[in-house]
Amino acid sequence: MSMPIDAKEGFAETVNCFLMAGSTNHINFDILHWQTGKVIGRYSWGSFEMK
């Protein structure tokens, strides 16, 4: 099932908020495909980018 890019970005922002305990700082992390484990996107410095 495919999600719209804005939904993916919102999810990445929510994960960042959770990991940073609500602070306004950002953490950089990769988004992995659930079946292959390959990197399909990156959340970096408050911005989400698909690969």
Secondary structure by P-SEA (a helix, b strand, c coil): ccccaaaaaaaaaaaaaaaaccccbbbbbbbbccccccccccccccccccc
